[in-house]
Amino acid sequence: MKETVAILDFGSQYAQLIARRVRENRVFSTLVSPAITPAELRAMNAVGLIFSGGPASVYQKGAPQCDAALLEMGLPVLAICYGMQASCRLLGARVDAAPAREYGRVRLDVVDPNSLMANIPARTNVWMSHGDMVQTLPKDFVPLAKTPSCPIAAVRHRARPIFGVQFHPEVTHTPCGGQILRNFLYEICGCKGLWEVGNFLTEAISAIRQRVSPSDRVICGLSGGVDSSVTAAMLNEAIGDRLVCIFVDNGVLRKNEVALVESTFRDHFRIDLRVVHAAENFLAQLAGVTEPQEKRRRIGHEFIRVFSAQAKAIPNARFLAQGTLYPDVIESGQGYSGHAANIKLHHNVGGLPKDLGFELIEPLRELFKDEVRRAGEHLGLPDEIVWRHPFPGPGLAVRIMGEVTAQRVALLQEVDDIVIEEIRAADWYRKIGQAFATLVPVSTVGVMGDGRSYEGQHLVALRFVETTDFMTADWVRIDHEVLARISSRIMNEVPGVNRVVYDVSSKPPATIEWE
């Protein structure tokens, strides 16, 4: 069993980030509920615990708590922000509202440069975000660091391997945060750093072989994105020709999408690929529909109908493979923490009907996107697939504001192709997390010949974001010359577009997609 650091999620906006930072240090991590028991932690081979931050006050009624027995297991504990307050309070400390809320970069003075704070500068900056703090400590604790407003900014227990920090070591705004996490993982927990994609693939492929009998077949729904592609490549490695991939052409895909998927999986991997050409069916379902959620609902319903008909025609098909990722599980409110909000419905997390009659295989369910990309490289997938920007399940239908028609889809496909071609040529593609265009049905005045015209013209909004986890994102400060070339080509080469704008909104408060 792999060594695991369990992260008790008290509702922190940074909980996923903590998990990512631990894995970057080659240690497997997973979010768990604060209600987890010592027996459950032993069963998962936990070698350490991290208590996350959270928005509540520990002294308020209903604030999330954990079993005090967790602190008696002998497992090393790193408690962050709310987690520090909760753990210290369980062991006799007093926690109250801070005289002054600390938010942002704050100067930290290290008073005990050992164990957790080893190799940390005596004076450094950290990122704070708290309104409460530990006011007094019992004699079992020793202060490790302080700030001008928080005299107890880091602590350790004298006898047990329990540590707390009021600041956030997981964010990049804390320059020494990486060293603090490494001190905890390697010096305090004794981790060996065995978590890597190569080992994961070996174990996951072996598990698939054991689960799927020689008489069973597995169906995988391909979308052309990296998640489903890596899933298909793993299954191909595990069970060979017993894998059948189904790719549904729904009429709202990117330009040349079908050809790319066919050349990759049918020609390169020699996978049994069934391509279903159903564009007319999907576009008929979308006729006259303008409301975004209704578009999603109709596309999802039609996809299930088409996919099910194909899947049920495959003999001995017992399993359905999906490219579900760890953030998908968390965002859909099905994470281990018990505090995950249902941010959005993912079609591959609770979106498929139970009566399909297949058992699920989700080999990527524990991975983040960057780990999936590394797995794809390891499996030999082409860069065009591995580093492809994310594409929404409903396709261009949610990038076409208003009604979706074949003509508008064709227009946006040409625009999208120009955008991707230009950012690749300018060597920006790998620097951008996601780049796309949205067709906005706004009539803005244009010039046709020598006259002004509103007729048949569209506004195109470009959206380029940089992000590591797609939970938060910022707009890309791209070279203006690149934007100029993209804009010029779109307006000169795509009839019906007379204006191009650039979206400079961050997530939050905006979302990445427009619909």
Protein Blocks (a to p, Z undefined) as FASTA:
>chain_A
ZZddddddehiaklmmmmmmmmmnopacddddfkbcfklmmmnopabdcddddfbdfkbg
hiacddfklmmnopacddehjlmmmmmmmnopacdddfbdcedjdddddfblghjlgoia
fbdcdddddfbdcfbdcfkbccfbdcfklmblbccdfkbccdddfbdfkbmklmklmmmm
mmmmmmmnopghlacfklmmmmmmmmmmmmmcfkbccddddehiaklmmmmmmmmmmnom
mbccddddehiacehklmmmmmmmmmmnopacddddfklmmmmmmgopabfklmmmmmmm
mmmmmmmmmmmmpghiabdcdfbdfklmmmnopafnopaccfbacfkgopacfklopacd
dfklmpcfklmmmmmmmnopafklmmpccddfklmmlmcgcjddfklmmmmmmmmmmmmm
mmmmnopmmmpmbdcdddddbdcdddehjbccfehpacddddddddfklmaccdddddfk
lmmmmmmmmmmmmghiabdcddfbdcdfbdfblZZ
